[in-house]
Amino acid sequence: MLSRRETLLTALKAACGLSVSAASPLGTLLATPAAAQAALRPPSQWLFPFGAALRDGPLADEPDYRAAIVRHCRQVVGEGGLKWFDLRPSRDRFVFDQADMQLAFATENGMELRGHTLVWYGAMPDWTKTIASAAEAERELVRHIETVVGRYRGRIKSWDVINEPIPDDPSSRSDIRPSIWQQRLGESHIALALRTAARADPEAKLVINEFDIEFVGDRFRHKRDALLRLVRDLKLRNVPLHAVGLQGHLRGDLAIDMEGLSAFVSEMRSLGLEVLVTELDVVDDKLPGRPELRDMLVAARAYDFLRAIHAAARPAAVLTWGITDKYTWVPIWFKRSDGLANRPLPLDDGYRPKPLMRVLEHFGQGSR
């Protein structure tokens, strides 16, 4: 008779073609009882800082949510608060309430707050559509970065300066995603933003943050190549850039390009750049409905992603985009057709650890 562990691993293979033996590292950790986790080092002692994205409503109103963040995280990042839409309701007004609250919470609990984000095509206030010239665009972009980074100088030590600069399906290696900044300034807006941030806080770690470079397939390889071209060009011109953020919004139904991702990370390290995982979760809308099996599939996909990165270098940090399935962006865009709740994050909606948390612990302990 098959054991429960063997039954689940057999189902794992049948569901998505993932062959995981009971004796393999992944098979062992997926079947580890929750009670055995007590012997592991807590996240505060992991080999990389672990963190999660904050949502302001539950942070203010729900003690269980705050307790989960404090228990598990050494870094946090706001889902909102530092985006243009939040900070700039009008051209002449900056509003820092959300970001100040997040920073106070992080500081009070011995965590660092990451800055997200200074330049992005999305979450832009309507007034920016009236920016009509290159000179005006440069003036507004520089003013924004100087004001925001300057306010948090020495307190926010890592910034996603450039977020998602590469189109979903780039037409060439030099393709940059459309935005008001690209429209008015061209690709030079990227170097301008990085240099301005470096002047505003010379000690801050400056990051380019991107998604969808880790999967098997031509579109994802093209996107990876375009990001590599951009990063190499910035480094050749001595533009201040310290790290690349891999968002890691993984798809449960898409395989990780293990070789391609490892090679990309190796290339980043050869350029003197750190690699961070900045927004990890697993989109599970196309995975089987059974929660126990789905949780294992989610964990297996994250395992492959982190294993490919670790094969080249230990990430400087790993953050998930949320801590609990109770609060996640995933159902907004990837709601399941069977009516079941999405389960993309390390803790379930009752704040209990799931197999994804075991995978994070596995790499946090230094395992491969």
SEVO-448288 format. One record per residue (C-alpha): y, x, z; residue in three letters. Coordinates in steps of 0.05 Angstrom, whole numbers, plus 5000, padded with zeros to 4 digits. Example, Ala and Ser with C-alpha at 12.3 -4.5 7.8 and 13.67 -1.06 7.14 Angstrom:
BEGIN
491052465156ALA;497952735143SER;
END
This chain:
BEGIN
500050005000MET;506950264982LEU;511650415040SER;518450085042ARG;521650735020ARG;516850814961GLU;517950084941THR;525450174939LEU;525050834900LEU;520450504850THR;525449934843ALA;530950444834LEU;527350744775LYS;525850064744ALA;532949824751ALA;536750404720CYS;531750914698GLY;533251364757LEU;527051754775SER;527651934849VAL;521552184886SER;520752044960ALA;520552794973ALA;527052954934SER;533553074971PRO;536452414945LEU;530052024961GLY;529952305031THR;537152165048LEU;536951465018LEU;531051295062ALA;533951605125THR;534451075180PRO;541550945204ALA;539551155275ALA;538051855250ALA;545351955229GLN;547352075301ALA;544652785296ALA;549352955239LEU;556053285247ARG;561752775249PRO;566652755190PRO;571653165230SER;566753755224GLN;564853675151TRP;565754255102LEU;571053865064PHE;576253365090PRO;573852655079PHE;578752085073GLY;580151395045ALA;585650975015ALA;589550535064LEU;591349805054ARG;597549615093ASP;595648905113GLY;589149045151PRO;592149695177LEU;597449295212ALA;593148695233ASP;585848895242GLU;583549355299PRO;576649445267ASP;579749695203TYR;584250185239ARG;578450425281ALA;574050555220ALA;579550965187ILE;580651375251VAL;573251485261ARG;571551715192HIS;577852015160CYS;581552675163ARG;585952495103GLN;588751825080VAL;592651595019VAL;596350935010GLY;593750444958GLU;601150294952GLY;607550514986GLY;609351124945LEU;608950834875LYS;615450694838TRP;614449944844PHE;614249994920ASP;619750514928LEU;624850294876ARG;626349544875PRO;632849724840SER;635850334808ARG;640250514867ASP;635550324924ARG;629750694956PHE;625250325006VAL;620750765048PHE;618050265098ASP;610750265075GLN;610251015066ALA;613651155133ASP;608650685168MET;602751025135GLN;605351715153LEU;606551515225ALA;599451245230PHE;596451865199ALA;600552335244THR;598951945307GLU;591552005292ASN;591252735270GLY;590452585196MET;594252815134GLU;597452325086LEU;596852475011ARG;602552274965GLY;600651784909HIS;604051804860THR;610452094829LEU;609251984755VAL;604851424728TRP;605350944670TYR;603450364716GLY;606750004775ALA;613750124747MET;619549664766PRO;622549254710ASP;629249624713TRP;626050254686THR;625149904619LYS;632649974609THR;632450744610ILE;635250864541ALA;635751614528SER;632552284543ALA;638352494587ALA;637851854628GLU;630251924634ALA;630852634659GLU;636252454708ARG;632251874738GLU;625752254741LEU;628852864775VAL;632752434823ARG;626552034843HIS;622152644855ILE;627553034892GLU;628952434937THR;621752244952VAL;618652934959VAL;624753184995GLY;624352625047ARG;617152815064TYR;617853575056ARG;612853925101GLY;609753265123ARG;606153035059ILE;602653665037LYS;598953424975SER;601953014918TRP;598852674858ASP;604952874817VAL;601952644750ILE;597252054750ASN;592751874691GLU;596452254635PRO;590752204585ILE;589451564544PRO;582951194553ASP;580651414484ASP;585051994462PRO;585952074387SER;586552834395SER;586553374448ARG;594153324450SER;594552574460ASP;598552344521ILE;598551644549ARG;604651224531PRO;609851124586SER;617451084592ILE;617351834607TRP;613052004547GLN;617251544503GLN;623851864523ARG;621952584539LEU;615252714506GLY;610053154540GLU;615553574571SER;616253044626HIS;609853314657ILE;612354024667ALA;619153744689LEU;615953324743ALA;611653894769LEU;617354384771ARG;621853884806THR;616653734858ALA;615654474870ALA;623154564882ARG;623353974929ALA;617654244971ASP;615254944953PRO;609354895002GLU;606454244975ALA;599954234935LYS;601453934867LEU;595853544832VAL;594353224765ILE;589952614777ASN;585352304724GLU;579451844715PHE;573651734667ASP;572052454650ILE;565252484683GLU;560752024641PHE;556052154583VAL;559051964516GLY;564052194464ASP;569951804492ARG;569252114560PHE;568152814531ARG;574352734489HIS;578352534550LYS;575653124589ARG;577553594532ASP;584553304528ALA;585553404603LEU;583054114597LEU;587954254541ARG;593753984582LEU;591954384644VAL;590955034605ARG;597654934571ASP;601254824637LEU;598055444668LYS;599755874607LEU;607055674616ARG;606955824691ASN;608355104709VAL;606854994784PRO;600154644788LEU;595054744844HIS;589454254835ALA;586253724791VAL;584253064823GLY;577952724796LEU;578751994815GLN;571351824812GLY;571651084797HIS;564451114777LEU;560750584737ARG;554050394764GLY;551250314693ASP;553950964664LEU;550451634673ALA;554152244697ILE;554852814647ASP;552253324697MET;553053934652GLU;559753724624GLY;562753564692LEU;560254214723SER;563054614665ALA;569854264673PHE;570054424747VAL;568155144733SER;573855184683GLU;578854914734MET;576655434784ARG;577255984733SER;584555764723LEU;585655834798GLY;585855084811LEU;582454694866GLU;578654054850VAL;579353434893LEU;575652774891VAL;581352284902THR;579051554892GLU;571451524896LEU;567850854891ASP;562350564848VAL;563649954804VAL;557349534813ASP;558548914771ASP;552849084723LYS;547849294776LEU;542248854803PRO;544348334855GLY;539648514912ARG;544348864961PRO;539249364988GLU;537449604919LEU;544649584894ARG;546950014952ASP;541850534934MET;543950524861LEU;551250614882VAL;549351194926ALA;545051514871ALA;550851494822ARG;555551814873ALA;550252334889TYR;549852554816ASP;557452594812PHE;558253004875LEU;552253444858ARG;555253624791ALA;561853814824ILE;558554214879HIS;554354594828ALA;560954924807ALA;565254904870ALA;565954534935ARG;571554024928PRO;577754144969ALA;577453424993ALA;573652774980VAL;577152104988LEU;574351414973THR;578850854947TRP;578050445010GLY;573350505068ILE;570049805070THR;567449305020ASP;571848795055LYS;577949095021TYR;576949364951THR;580449314883TRP;573849264846VAL;573048494843PRO;579948434814ILE;577548744749TRP;569948764757PHE;567848134793LYS;560448004790ARG;558047434746SER;552747224798ASP;557947064851GLY;555547614898LEU;560748064932ALA;561948754903ASN;559449334946ARG;562949964921PRO;564850324985LEU;561650725043PRO;561950165095LEU;560049435085ASP;564548855102ASP;562248895174GLY;564049645177TYR;556749865178ARG;555050515141PRO;551350435075LYS;547350935033PRO;553751175000LEU;556051435068MET;549451805075ARG;550952155008VAL;557852355033LEU;554852615097GLU;549652995058HIS;554853385020PHE;559453425080GLY;553953795117GLN;553554305062GLY;547154045029SER;546154064954ARG;
END
